[in-house]
Amino acid sequence: MVDLDNFYISLFGNPVSHSLSPVVHKIFSKQINIKYFYKTVLTPKNCLNIFLKKFFKEKYNLGANITLPYKKKIIQHIDILTNRAKICGSVNTLKKIEDNVLLGDNTDGIGIIADLKRLNFLKEKNNILLIGAGGAAYGIVPNLISKNNNIYIYNRTFYKAKILSEKFNKFGNIFYLKNKTIKNYNFDLIINATSSGVFNQVPDIPKSIISENSYCYDLCFKKNGRITPFLKWCKKHGSNYLQDGIGMLVCQAAHSCFLWFKKFPNIKKTIIKLKNKIKI
């Protein structure tokens, strides 16, 4: 293992105690033979920029991840954005490319596409319901649209769904739904991109949209390997195809790792190891 220098990566967000990213990156570190340490940083409101500046002042603090609720807010504090970060207007990965210069990227979109393909959940010309209109949704919408699907956005705050859909409608078929009309649609794939699972809650959607043929995917996951509240609810109302966000976590993290170190970890082996660890 490379040990000339010890690199440090941090995850900034609120909350962060639930995150499995430190476990994932510990596995990655061994796989790519580079010694780096990954920790979570609980970041209070209005303290993000202060925390980031302090962190990146240190020589071996190479990069960072950003999670809720800061994926969109972080944009104003970044010097250079990758094209995919510019398109989605959301950032989950930072890299210090020289003193006082930060590169911002978003690996959520390529992460979820990779995992949906791995699971055979994603097909072309599907009707996809995306629940939520926060930073995570912004990160994955461009990639979902690129697969020639119809994307429907539903959010408890209606105007946020409208803003998100209008931002990306030039790239493909994307629409926003109101509470009264969502029950009139049939969906092939339903993705929960809200943080409801962190708080043991379920998004407010009608049970009539769930059927035995519905593919249900939750970006959230449980540390103990149990089913998330959203997926439990989907199963209760008939879905036979359920998957949490463990695979997406690993896939997007692998692309972050590649940005930092130019080495790509083994996704399949990491998912197996991670699942074994969280069931203990």
Backbone as CSV, one residue per row, in Angstrom:
resi,resn,N_x,N_y,N_z,CA_x,CA_y,CA_z,C_x,C_y,C_z
1,MET,0.836,-1.198,0.000,0.000,0.000,0.000,0.874,1.253,0.000
2,VAL,0.514,2.222,-0.845,1.251,3.478,-0.910,1.207,4.182,0.440
3,ASP,2.367,4.492,1.007,2.370,5.103,2.332,3.342,6.285,2.429
4,LEU,3.727,6.847,1.261,4.596,8.021,1.291,3.872,9.186,1.958
5,ASP,2.595,9.287,1.665,1.758,10.332,2.254,0.446,9.699,2.690
6,ASN,-0.165,10.253,3.712,-1.504,9.847,4.119,-2.483,10.929,3.690
7,PHE,-3.454,10.566,2.865,-4.414,11.538,2.373,-5.668,11.510,3.247
8,TYR,-6.358,12.646,3.289,-7.546,12.767,4.124,-8.713,13.293,3.293
9,ILE,-9.854,12.629,3.438,-11.092,12.992,2.763,-12.172,13.134,3.827
10,SER,-13.068,14.118,3.664,-14.151,14.283,4.632,-15.500,14.403,3.930
11,LEU,-16.529,13.952,4.621,-17.910,14.102,4.164,-18.575,15.174,5.000
12,PHE,-19.065,16.232,4.342,-19.727,17.332,5.028,-21.236,17.264,4.794
13,GLY,-22.011,17.350,5.864,-23.458,17.323,5.744,-24.121,17.397,7.097
14,ASN,-25.457,17.305,7.087,-26.209,17.365,8.336,-27.606,16.775,8.103
15,PRO,-27.834,15.529,8.545,-27.004,14.689,9.415,-25.984,13.874,8.614
16,VAL,-25.001,13.305,9.304,-24.008,12.448,8.649,-23.719,11.165,9.436
17,SER,-24.262,11.064,10.633,-23.946,9.903,11.483,-24.401,8.587,10.872
18,HIS,-25.403,8.638,9.982,-25.943,7.428,9.361,-25.082,6.934,8.199
19,SER,-24.131,7.737,7.755,-23.403,7.458,6.518,-22.519,6.209,6.612
20,LEU,-22.526,5.431,5.529,-21.638,4.277,5.409,-20.412,4.590,4.551
21,SER,-20.280,5.841,4.134,-19.164,6.217,3.271,-17.796,5.897,3.876
22,PRO,-17.586,6.109,5.194,-16.280,5.748,5.760,-15.940,4.266,5.578
23,VAL,-16.949,3.413,5.688,-16.735,1.973,5.509,-16.388,1.669,4.049
24,VAL,-17.129,2.298,3.134,-16.896,2.096,1.701,-15.468,2.489,1.323
25,HIS,-15.050,3.659,1.793,-13.734,4.157,1.390,-12.587,3.422,2.086
26,LYS,-12.857,2.821,3.203,-11.842,1.975,3.835,-11.585,0.747,2.955
27,ILE,-12.665,0.219,2.378,-12.538,-0.902,1.451,-11.795,-0.464,0.193
28,PHE,-12.170,0.703,-0.341,-11.520,1.240,-1.541,-10.016,1.425,-1.326
29,SER,-9.654,1.981,-0.164,-8.257,2.288,0.131,-7.384,1.046,-0.016
30,LYS,-7.874,-0.074,0.462,-7.125,-1.328,0.358,-7.087,-1.821,-1.088
31,GLN,-8.203,-1.651,-1.799,-8.275,-2.139,-3.175,-7.317,-1.400,-4.104
32,ILE,-7.260,-0.078,-3.963,-6.441,0.707,-4.895,-5.010,0.892,-4.396
33,ASN,-4.745,0.376,-3.185,-3.397,0.400,-2.620,-2.885,1.829,-2.364
34,ILE,-3.799,2.691,-1.926,-3.443,4.051,-1.527,-4.015,4.295,-0.133
35,LYS,-3.183,4.711,0.775,-3.623,4.912,2.151,-4.286,6.287,2.289
36,TYR,-5.608,6.273,2.463,-6.313,7.524,2.740,-7.378,7.286,3.803
37,PHE,-7.631,8.340,4.568,-8.558,8.265,5.693,-9.797,9.096,5.384
38,TYR,-10.947,8.543,5.732,-12.226,9.181,5.395,-13.053,9.349,6.668
39,LYS,-13.515,10.563,6.916,-14.323,10.804,8.112,-15.530,11.675,7.783
40,THR,-16.527,11.629,8.653,-17.713,12.475,8.497,-17.584,13.724,9.359
41,VAL,-18.141,14.828,8.858,-18.094,16.091,9.582,-19.509,16.662,9.669
42,LEU,-20.086,16.635,10.858,-21.404,17.232,11.057,-21.273,18.736,10.880
43,THR,-21.962,19.281,9.878,-21.771,20.672,9.483,-23.014,21.498,9.788
44,PRO,-22.954,22.373,10.786,-24.110,23.202,11.143,-24.500,24.160,10.014
45,LYS,-25.722,24.593,10.040,-26.223,25.549,9.060,-25.366,26.811,9.070
46,ASN,-25.067,27.329,7.892,-24.276,28.556,7.694,-22.800,28.403,8.050
47,CYS,-22.350,27.162,8.272,-20.934,26.940,8.612,-20.167,26.192,7.526
48,LEU,-20.835,25.864,6.425,-20.224,25.028,5.398,-18.934,25.636,4.856
49,ASN,-18.977,26.891,4.434,-17.800,27.525,3.836,-16.643,27.624,4.830
50,ILE,-16.965,27.926,6.071,-15.936,28.030,7.117,-15.257,26.682,7.322
51,PHE,-16.074,25.624,7.405,-15.531,24.278,7.612,-14.660,23.842,6.435
52,LEU,-15.111,24.149,5.204,-14.368,23.749,4.016,-13.015,24.460,3.930
53,LYS,-13.012,25.748,4.182,-11.763,26.514,4.116,-10.752,25.985,5.117
54,LYS,-11.224,25.697,6.313,-10.333,25.165,7.345,-9.792,23.800,6.939
55,PHE,-10.666,22.959,6.389,-10.264,21.617,5.998,-9.213,21.644,4.891
56,PHE,-9.434,22.438,3.852,-8.546,22.411,2.695,-7.260,23.220,2.881
57,LYS,-7.106,23.878,3.994,-5.843,24.544,4.309,-4.742,23.538,4.594
58,GLU,-5.148,22.349,5.084,-4.176,21.320,5.425,-3.624,20.647,4.161
59,LYS,-2.323,20.387,4.135,-1.609,19.895,2.956,-2.193,18.602,2.395
60,TYR,-2.477,17.633,3.236,-2.883,16.316,2.757,-4.396,16.114,2.721
61,ASN,-5.150,17.185,2.934,-6.599,17.110,2.800,-6.948,17.297,1.329
62,LEU,-7.082,16.191,0.636,-7.142,16.180,-0.822,-8.520,16.451,-1.396
63,GLY,-9.568,15.920,-0.747,-10.897,16.023,-1.337,-11.995,15.897,-0.302
64,ALA,-13.232,15.986,-0.772,-14.378,15.920,0.128,-15.613,15.457,-0.624
65,ASN,-16.557,14.948,0.127,-17.905,14.686,-0.379,-18.874,15.618,0.323
66,ILE,-19.946,15.949,-0.387,-20.988,16.824,0.153,-22.310,16.066,0.108
67,THR,-23.026,16.060,1.217,-24.330,15.406,1.242,-25.389,16.388,1.718
68,LEU,-26.607,15.891,1.929,-27.713,16.775,2.270,-27.421,17.556,3.553
69,PRO,-27.846,18.819,3.616,-28.668,19.534,2.632,-27.867,20.525,1.799
70,TYR,-26.600,20.218,1.489,-25.680,21.216,0.941,-25.275,21.005,-0.513
71,LYS,-25.842,20.039,-1.210,-25.370,19.733,-2.556,-25.587,20.880,-3.546
72,LYS,-26.625,21.659,-3.366,-26.855,22.817,-4.227,-26.188,24.075,-3.649
73,LYS,-26.227,24.205,-2.339,-25.674,25.397,-1.692,-24.161,25.509,-1.866
74,ILE,-23.485,24.370,-2.041,-22.029,24.353,-2.128,-21.516,25.044,-3.389
75,ILE,-22.349,25.136,-4.414,-21.939,25.684,-5.710,-21.245,27.039,-5.572
76,GLN,-21.781,27.898,-4.740,-21.256,29.263,-4.611,-19.858,29.314,-4.013
77,HIS,-19.403,28.215,-3.427,-18.091,28.194,-2.776,-17.029,27.465,-3.599
78,ILE,-17.350,27.114,-4.850,-16.449,26.310,-5.677,-15.873,27.145,-6.814
79,ASP,-14.605,26.912,-7.126,-13.914,27.692,-8.154,-14.172,27.176,-9.564
80,ILE,-14.124,25.856,-9.754,-14.281,25.243,-11.070,-15.279,24.093,-10.968
81,LEU,-16.178,23.998,-11.957,-17.157,22.908,-11.997,-16.938,22.043,-13.225
82,THR,-17.113,20.731,-13.069,-17.123,19.847,-14.222,-18.398,20.104,-15.017
83,ASN,-18.443,19.633,-16.256,-19.629,19.848,-17.095,-20.876,19.245,-16.481
84,ARG,-20.739,18.035,-15.911,-21.936,17.395,-15.347,-22.416,18.119,-14.103
85,ALA,-21.504,18.720,-13.346,-21.912,19.515,-12.187,-22.611,20.794,-12.635
86,LYS,-22.125,21.388,-13.726,-22.763,22.593,-14.276,-24.183,22.292,-14.735
87,ILE,-24.335,21.170,-15.426,-25.649,20.812,-15.973,-26.668,20.586,-14.865
88,CYS,-26.292,19.825,-13.833,-27.268,19.490,-12.789,-27.350,20.559,-11.700
89,GLY,-26.360,21.457,-11.624,-26.405,22.508,-10.610,-26.329,21.974,-9.204
90,SER,-25.598,20.862,-9.044,-25.487,20.194,-7.754,-24.121,19.519,-7.685
91,VAL,-23.507,19.519,-6.507,-22.159,18.958,-6.345,-22.124,18.010,-5.147
92,ASN,-21.493,16.847,-5.331,-21.318,15.930,-4.209,-19.851,15.559,-3.972
93,THR,-18.963,16.021,-4.871,-17.550,15.677,-4.765,-16.670,16.897,-5.016
94,LEU,-15.673,17.083,-4.153,-14.711,18.178,-4.295,-13.304,17.609,-4.382
95,LYS,-12.455,18.303,-5.141,-11.043,17.944,-5.199,-10.203,19.222,-5.186
96,LYS,-9.185,19.238,-4.340,-8.257,20.370,-4.312,-7.237,20.148,-5.418
97,ILE,-7.283,20.975,-6.464,-6.390,20.768,-7.603,-5.123,21.617,-7.498
98,GLU,-5.152,22.635,-6.679,-3.963,23.402,-6.317,-4.348,24.266,-5.119
99,ASP,-3.379,25.002,-4.573,-3.672,25.800,-3.385,-4.840,26.746,-3.636
100,ASN,-5.852,26.652,-2.763,-7.006,27.549,-2.775,-7.899,27.407,-4.011
101,VAL,-7.738,26.346,-4.777,-8.605,26.116,-5.939,-9.329,24.781,-5.775
102,LEU,-10.670,24.825,-5.792,-11.480,23.628,-5.618,-12.243,23.288,-6.895
103,LEU,-12.179,22.009,-7.267,-12.962,21.496,-8.385,-14.190,20.804,-7.830
104,GLY,-15.355,21.119,-8.395,-16.601,20.496,-7.961,-17.165,19.570,-9.031
105,ASP,-17.574,18.380,-8.629,-18.115,17.395,-9.556,-19.383,16.794,-8.953
106,ASN,-20.136,16.073,-9.772,-21.294,15.338,-9.265,-21.270,13.929,-9.825
107,THR,-21.141,12.951,-8.942,-21.073,11.547,-9.358,-22.366,10.790,-9.074
108,ASP,-23.381,11.503,-8.577,-24.652,10.838,-8.240,-25.328,10.244,-9.466
109,GLY,-25.357,11.026,-10.562,-26.052,10.581,-11.762,-25.441,9.334,-12.371
110,ILE,-24.108,9.345,-12.561,-23.465,8.160,-13.121,-23.520,6.997,-12.138
111,GLY,-23.590,7.322,-10.858,-23.681,6.287,-9.834,-25.006,5.544,-9.880
112,ILE,-26.102,6.282,-9.993,-27.412,5.617,-9.992,-27.651,4.876,-11.306
113,ILE,-27.184,5.429,-12.409,-27.342,4.728,-13.685,-26.591,3.401,-13.661
114,ALA,-25.368,3.432,-13.135,-24.572,2.201,-13.046,-25.268,1.158,-12.190
115,ASP,-25.872,1.600,-11.078,-26.521,0.637,-10.189,-27.834,0.125,-10.771
116,LEU,-28.614,1.002,-11.395,-29.872,0.562,-12.010,-29.609,-0.433,-13.130
117,LYS,-28.528,-0.228,-13.873,-28.160,-1.188,-14.924,-27.725,-2.515,-14.312
118,ARG,-26.964,-2.432,-13.237,-26.506,-3.642,-12.544,-27.686,-4.487,-12.087
119,LEU,-28.745,-3.817,-11.656,-29.930,-4.495,-11.130,-30.946,-4.857,-12.212
120,ASN,-30.704,-4.362,-13.438,-31.663,-4.512,-14.532,-32.988,-3.810,-14.213
121,PHE,-32.888,-2.695,-13.512,-34.060,-1.884,-13.173,-34.346,-0.827,-14.242
122,LEU,-33.384,-0.553,-15.101,-33.498,0.574,-16.022,-33.613,0.095,-17.462
123,LYS,-34.680,0.546,-18.109,-34.892,0.250,-19.523,-35.246,1.550,-20.235
124,GLU,-35.162,1.554,-21.531,-35.474,2.764,-22.285,-36.981,2.955,-22.424
125,LYS,-37.369,4.201,-22.568,-38.759,4.607,-22.776,-39.669,4.177,-21.628
126,ASN,-39.133,4.185,-20.435,-39.935,3.910,-19.235,-40.531,5.186,-18.677
127,ASN,-41.607,5.026,-17.917,-42.151,6.133,-17.131,-41.546,6.044,-15.727
128,ILE,-40.787,7.049,-15.355,-40.078,7.043,-14.076,-40.611,8.145,-13.178
129,LEU,-41.027,7.764,-11.986,-41.441,8.745,-10.984,-40.261,9.016,-10.060
130,LEU,-39.870,10.265,-9.974,-38.806,10.675,-9.069,-39.423,11.492,-7.947
131,ILE,-39.345,10.966,-6.736,-39.925,11.644,-5.579,-38.838,12.477,-4.906
132,GLY,-39.062,13.786,-4.849,-38.079,14.679,-4.258,-37.524,15.644,-5.287
133,ALA,-37.158,16.838,-4.834,-36.628,17.849,-5.743,-35.452,18.586,-5.117
134,GLY,-34.682,17.858,-4.300,-33.513,18.449,-3.660,-32.240,18.186,-4.443
135,GLY,-31.101,18.324,-3.777,-29.813,18.167,-4.430,-29.599,16.810,-5.048
136,ALA,-30.082,15.756,-4.394,-29.924,14.400,-4.938,-30.682,14.252,-6.253
137,ALA,-31.893,14.800,-6.318,-32.694,14.727,-7.542,-32.019,15.472,-8.686
138,TYR,-31.479,16.650,-8.399,-30.787,17.430,-9.432,-29.591,16.652,-9.976
139,GLY,-28.949,15.898,-9.109,-27.774,15.147,-9.521,-28.069,13.997,-10.455
140,ILE,-29.264,13.398,-10.339,-29.544,12.191,-11.119,-30.458,12.415,-12.321
141,VAL,-31.210,13.514,-12.345,-32.156,13.752,-13.437,-31.498,13.765,-14.820
142,PRO,-30.399,14.496,-15.037,-29.814,14.525,-16.392,-29.462,13.142,-16.929
143,ASN,-28.973,12.266,-16.082,-28.603,10.922,-16.523,-29.826,10.071,-16.818
144,LEU,-30.877,10.238,-16.025,-32.108,9.489,-16.275,-32.754,9.917,-17.589
145,ILE,-32.749,11.209,-17.867,-33.326,11.720,-19.112,-32.557,11.208,-20.321
146,SER,-31.257,11.091,-20.181,-30.415,10.690,-21.306,-30.720,9.282,-21.805
147,LYS,-31.452,8.517,-21.026,-31.810,7.147,-21.416,-33.169,7.090,-22.120
148,ASN,-33.628,8.238,-22.615,-34.863,8.320,-23.405,-36.092,7.880,-22.610
149,ASN,-36.115,8.264,-21.340,-37.256,7.950,-20.482,-38.125,9.176,-20.252
150,ASN,-39.344,8.927,-19.787,-40.219,10.012,-19.349,-40.070,10.160,-17.842
151,ILE,-39.643,11.324,-17.398,-39.392,11.557,-15.980,-40.502,12.429,-15.402
152,TYR,-41.082,11.968,-14.300,-42.126,12.714,-13.603,-41.619,13.072,-12.204
153,ILE,-41.669,14.353,-11.881,-41.163,14.826,-10.594,-42.324,15.094,-9.646
154,TYR,-42.232,14.537,-8.463,-43.239,14.803,-7.433,-42.532,15.208,-6.152
155,ASN,-42.979,16.294,-5.575,-42.373,16.805,-4.346,-43.461,17.411,-3.469
156,ARG,-43.317,17.290,-2.157,-44.343,17.815,-1.244,-44.477,19.328,-1.379
157,THR,-43.368,20.014,-1.719,-43.427,21.438,-2.043,-43.509,21.551,-3.548
158,PHE,-44.695,21.810,-4.055,-44.989,21.707,-5.486,-44.082,22.577,-6.347
159,TYR,-43.842,23.807,-5.937,-43.102,24.722,-6.805,-41.660,24.254,-7.026
160,LYS,-41.099,23.495,-6.090,-39.737,22.981,-6.262,-39.689,21.924,-7.359
161,ALA,-40.746,21.114,-7.456,-40.844,20.131,-8.531,-40.960,20.836,-9.880
162,LYS,-41.698,21.911,-9.890,-41.881,22.700,-11.113,-40.554,23.307,-11.569
163,ILE,-39.810,23.881,-10.633,-38.519,24.495,-10.951,-37.540,23.458,-11.506
164,LEU,-37.494,22.294,-10.866,-36.584,21.234,-11.305,-36.924,20.772,-12.723
165,SER,-38.197,20.536,-12.978,-38.598,20.033,-14.294,-38.340,21.066,-15.389
166,GLU,-38.562,22.339,-15.086,-38.331,23.398,-16.072,-36.843,23.585,-16.367
167,LYS,-36.004,23.295,-15.392,-34.556,23.426,-15.593,-34.043,22.415,-16.613
168,PHE,-34.634,21.218,-16.624,-34.103,20.142,-17.456,-34.973,19.778,-18.661
169,ASN,-36.080,20.493,-18.892,-36.981,20.063,-19.962,-36.382,20.210,-21.360
170,LYS,-35.299,20.969,-21.496,-34.645,21.085,-22.804,-33.839,19.832,-23.150
171,PHE,-33.619,18.962,-22.161,-32.827,17.758,-22.393,-33.687,16.533,-22.733
172,GLY,-34.984,16.621,-22.496,-35.837,15.465,-22.763,-37.195,15.611,-22.114
173,ASN,-37.907,14.494,-21.976,-39.271,14.504,-21.453,-39.266,14.489,-19.929
174,ILE,-39.570,15.607,-19.338,-39.642,15.701,-17.884,-40.839,16.564,-17.507
175,PHE,-41.599,16.107,-16.524,-42.844,16.760,-16.130,-42.930,16.830,-14.616
176,TYR,-43.755,17.717,-14.116,-44.000,17.787,-12.673,-45.457,17.443,-12.405
177,LEU,-45.680,16.807,-11.262,-47.024,16.339,-10.922,-47.536,16.996,-9.652
178,LYS,-48.821,17.241,-9.637,-49.480,17.739,-8.432,-50.051,16.559,-7.643
179,ASN,-50.343,16.787,-6.399,-50.847,15.745,-5.511,-52.120,15.103,-6.047
180,LYS,-52.962,15.896,-6.691,-54.253,15.391,-7.147,-54.156,14.587,-8.442
181,THR,-53.061,14.754,-9.180,-52.957,14.101,-10.489,-52.026,12.897,-10.515
182,ILE,-51.181,12.733,-9.520,-50.194,11.647,-9.528,-50.852,10.275,-9.623
183,LYS,-52.044,10.138,-9.033,-52.726,8.834,-9.034,-53.241,8.431,-10.413
184,ASN,-53.210,9.357,-11.371,-53.700,9.069,-12.718,-52.631,8.467,-13.632
185,TYR,-51.437,8.265,-13.105,-50.319,7.792,-13.924,-49.864,6.392,-13.499
186,ASN,-49.273,5.688,-14.459,-48.643,4.410,-14.178,-47.133,4.550,-14.370
187,PHE,-46.363,3.982,-13.451,-44.915,4.141,-13.501,-44.226,2.784,-13.524
188,ASP,-43.184,2.692,-14.354,-42.390,1.472,-14.426,-41.348,1.430,-13.310
189,LEU,-40.818,2.603,-12.970,-39.777,2.713,-11.954,-40.095,3.892,-11.044
190,ILE,-40.053,3.665,-9.737,-40.307,4.725,-8.752,-39.059,4.887,-7.899
191,ILE,-38.510,6.092,-7.900,-37.268,6.364,-7.169,-37.538,7.363,-6.054
192,ASN,-37.198,6.977,-4.851,-37.317,7.892,-3.716,-35.996,8.634,-3.532
193,ALA,-35.988,9.920,-3.895,-34.786,10.740,-3.768,-34.903,11.742,-2.618
194,THR,-35.819,11.469,-1.694,-35.956,12.321,-0.511,-35.110,11.747,0.626
195,SER,-34.992,12.519,1.679,-34.245,12.064,2.859,-35.171,11.457,3.906
196,SER,-36.379,11.089,3.493,-37.393,10.596,4.441,-36.904,9.390,5.231
197,GLY,-36.133,8.509,4.585,-35.678,7.298,5.249,-34.743,7.561,6.405
198,VAL,-33.985,8.663,6.324,-33.079,9.035,7.415,-33.863,9.275,8.691
199,PHE,-35.098,9.756,8.522,-35.952,10.095,9.668,-37.055,9.059,9.878
200,ASN,-36.881,7.870,9.271,-37.853,6.772,9.396,-39.251,7.154,8.958
201,GLN,-39.315,7.933,7.885,-40.599,8.362,7.339,-40.758,7.870,5.907
202,VAL,-41.978,8.025,5.383,-42.304,7.611,4.019,-42.877,8.805,3.265
203,PRO,-42.467,9.037,2.015,-43.049,10.140,1.236,-44.562,9.991,1.111
204,ASP,-45.252,11.090,1.017,-46.712,11.098,0.939,-47.146,10.891,-0.512
205,ILE,-47.268,9.627,-0.916,-47.734,9.297,-2.264,-48.865,8.288,-2.155
206,PRO,-49.780,8.276,-3.129,-50.918,7.340,-3.047,-50.488,5.890,-3.300
207,LYS,-51.056,4.978,-2.550,-50.701,3.559,-2.694,-51.160,2.982,-4.034
208,SER,-52.080,3.670,-4.705,-52.625,3.165,-5.967,-51.594,3.127,-7.089
209,ILE,-50.483,3.862,-6.938,-49.482,3.883,-8.012,-48.525,2.686,-7.914
210,ILE,-48.628,1.909,-6.834,-47.771,0.743,-6.646,-48.485,-0.509,-7.135
211,SER,-47.768,-1.344,-7.894,-48.321,-2.630,-8.335,-47.232,-3.692,-8.233
212,GLU,-47.571,-4.934,-8.519,-46.593,-6.017,-8.430,-45.480,-5.870,-9.466
213,ASN,-45.743,-5.051,-10.499,-44.752,-4.831,-11.551,-43.934,-3.564,-11.358
214,SER,-44.171,-2.843,-10.275,-43.442,-1.595,-10.023,-42.036,-1.887,-9.510
215,TYR,-41.057,-1.294,-10.156,-39.679,-1.357,-9.670,-39.485,-0.166,-8.735
216,CYS,-39.141,-0.444,-7.479,-39.053,0.611,-6.468,-37.622,0.712,-5.938
217,TYR,-37.072,1.902,-6.012,-35.668,2.122,-5.662,-35.578,3.281,-4.672
218,ASP,-34.879,3.051,-3.589,-34.737,4.072,-2.547,-33.266,4.470,-2.434
219,LEU,-32.973,5.764,-2.579,-31.591,6.223,-2.426,-31.089,6.014,-1.007
220,CYS,-31.997,5.923,-0.058,-31.611,5.681,1.334,-31.348,4.194,1.571
221,PHE,-30.801,3.870,2.722,-30.533,2.488,3.102,-30.413,2.428,4.616
222,LYS,-30.478,1.223,5.151,-30.359,1.006,6.589,-29.025,0.362,6.918
223,LYS,-28.349,0.867,7.953,-27.055,0.320,8.351,-27.138,-1.151,8.741
224,ASN,-28.241,-1.535,9.326,-28.374,-2.908,9.803,-28.842,-3.878,8.713
225,GLY,-28.939,-3.379,7.492,-29.324,-4.240,6.390,-30.820,-4.455,6.264
226,ARG,-31.597,-3.837,7.125,-33.050,-3.988,7.061,-33.629,-3.136,5.940
227,ILE,-34.867,-3.408,5.606,-35.553,-2.696,4.548,-35.878,-1.268,4.993
228,THR,-35.791,-0.308,4.086,-36.087,1.092,4.425,-37.600,1.282,4.568
229,PRO,-38.038,2.317,5.264,-39.481,2.565,5.414,-40.201,2.673,4.067
230,PHE,-39.573,3.338,3.090,-40.197,3.500,1.775,-40.378,2.147,1.092
231,LEU,-39.337,1.330,1.099,-39.420,0.028,0.440,-40.377,-0.915,1.176
232,LYS,-40.421,-0.792,2.486,-41.371,-1.577,3.280,-42.792,-1.224,2.886
233,TRP,-43.028,0.065,2.686,-44.343,0.557,2.279,-44.681,0.049,0.873
234,CYS,-43.717,0.089,-0.044,-43.925,-0.391,-1.408,-44.234,-1.888,-1.425
235,LYS,-43.519,-2.640,-0.602,-43.746,-4.086,-0.507,-45.143,-4.378,0.026
236,LYS,-45.545,-3.621,1.028,-46.866,-3.790,1.630,-47.971,-3.601,0.600
237,HIS,-47.735,-2.695,-0.347,-48.765,-2.381,-1.334,-48.547,-3.081,-2.672
238,GLY,-47.700,-4.137,-2.684,-47.696,-5.037,-3.826,-46.440,-5.168,-4.656
239,SER,-45.454,-4.296,-4.487,-44.275,-4.365,-5.352,-43.414,-5.594,-5.045
240,ASN,-42.957,-6.242,-6.103,-42.077,-7.407,-5.969,-40.618,-7.066,-6.265
241,TYR,-40.355,-5.818,-6.658,-39.011,-5.417,-7.062,-38.550,-4.245,-6.191
242,LEU,-37.705,-4.546,-5.241,-37.311,-3.552,-4.245,-35.791,-3.495,-4.136
243,GLN,-35.252,-2.264,-4.068,-33.812,-2.132,-3.911,-33.473,-0.817,-3.219
244,ASP,-32.578,-0.886,-2.227,-32.151,0.349,-1.562,-30.917,0.918,-2.259
245,GLY,-30.365,1.992,-1.706,-29.310,2.743,-2.374,-27.893,2.311,-2.080
246,ILE,-27.714,1.107,-1.530,-26.362,0.633,-1.230,-25.489,0.614,-2.488
247,GLY,-26.050,0.085,-3.573,-25.293,0.005,-4.817,-24.944,1.367,-5.375
248,MET,-25.896,2.302,-5.309,-25.614,3.656,-5.781,-24.535,4.312,-4.934
249,LEU,-24.603,4.093,-3.609,-23.589,4.640,-2.710,-22.194,4.204,-3.161
250,VAL,-22.051,2.928,-3.446,-20.748,2.395,-3.854,-20.346,2.909,-5.232
251,CYS,-21.292,2.935,-6.167,-20.986,3.370,-7.535,-20.564,4.833,-7.594
252,GLN,-21.323,5.705,-6.925,-20.955,7.117,-6.969,-19.658,7.359,-6.209
253,ALA,-19.446,6.597,-5.118,-18.211,6.738,-4.345,-16.998,6.289,-5.163
254,ALA,-17.189,5.273,-5.985,-16.104,4.789,-6.834,-15.664,5.860,-7.830
255,HIS,-16.631,6.585,-8.376,-16.301,7.670,-9.310,-15.640,8.840,-8.581
256,SER,-16.030,9.090,-7.335,-15.349,10.106,-6.531,-13.903,9.695,-6.287
257,CYS,-13.714,8.434,-5.938,-12.380,7.897,-5.690,-11.496,8.041,-6.927
258,PHE,-12.073,7.789,-8.090,-11.322,7.921,-9.335,-10.914,9.375,-9.583
259,LEU,-11.798,10.313,-9.247,-11.473,11.733,-9.407,-10.282,12.118,-8.533
260,TRP,-10.239,11.587,-7.321,-9.158,11.926,-6.394,-7.837,11.247,-6.732
261,PHE,-7.899,9.968,-7.092,-6.669,9.171,-7.182,-6.392,8.544,-8.551
262,LYS,-7.318,8.735,-9.516,-7.163,8.160,-10.854,-7.065,6.629,-10.839
263,LYS,-7.687,6.021,-9.844,-7.796,4.574,-9.762,-9.241,4.216,-9.455
264,PHE,-9.765,3.200,-10.161,-11.184,2.847,-10.013,-11.330,1.548,-9.219
265,PRO,-12.051,1.595,-8.093,-12.233,0.396,-7.251,-13.155,-0.631,-7.905
266,ASN,-13.184,-1.818,-7.324,-14.042,-2.899,-7.795,-15.419,-2.776,-7.140
267,ILE,-16.397,-2.347,-7.916,-17.732,-2.080,-7.385,-18.409,-3.353,-6.871
268,LYS,-18.374,-4.406,-7.671,-19.061,-5.644,-7.309,-18.540,-6.212,-5.987
269,LYS,-17.209,-6.284,-5.848,-16.622,-6.822,-4.630,-16.926,-5.934,-3.432
270,THR,-16.953,-4.624,-3.645,-17.219,-3.689,-2.548,-18.649,-3.825,-2.040
271,ILE,-19.599,-3.971,-2.951,-21.006,-4.130,-2.548,-21.173,-5.388,-1.699
272,ILE,-20.539,-6.478,-2.115,-20.627,-7.732,-1.356,-20.048,-7.562,0.044
273,LYS,-18.864,-6.944,0.134,-18.225,-6.723,1.431,-19.059,-5.819,2.311
274,LEU,-19.609,-4.754,1.725,-20.390,-3.786,2.494,-21.654,-4.435,3.042
275,LYS,-22.341,-5.204,2.230,-23.555,-5.882,2.683,-23.268,-6.851,3.814
276,ASN,-22.154,-7.521,3.739,-21.763,-8.447,4.826,-21.491,-7.700,6.120
277,LYS,-20.879,-6.521,6.005,-20.540,-5.744,7.195,-21.772,-5.170,7.886
278,ILE,-22.720,-4.641,7.102,-23.860,-3.952,7.719,-24.895,-4.910,8.280
279,LYS,-24.772,-6.185,7.993,-25.708,-7.168,8.542,-25.222,-7.745,9.860
280,ILE,-24.022,-7.363,10.267,-23.465,-7.853,11.535,-24.185,-7.210,12.715
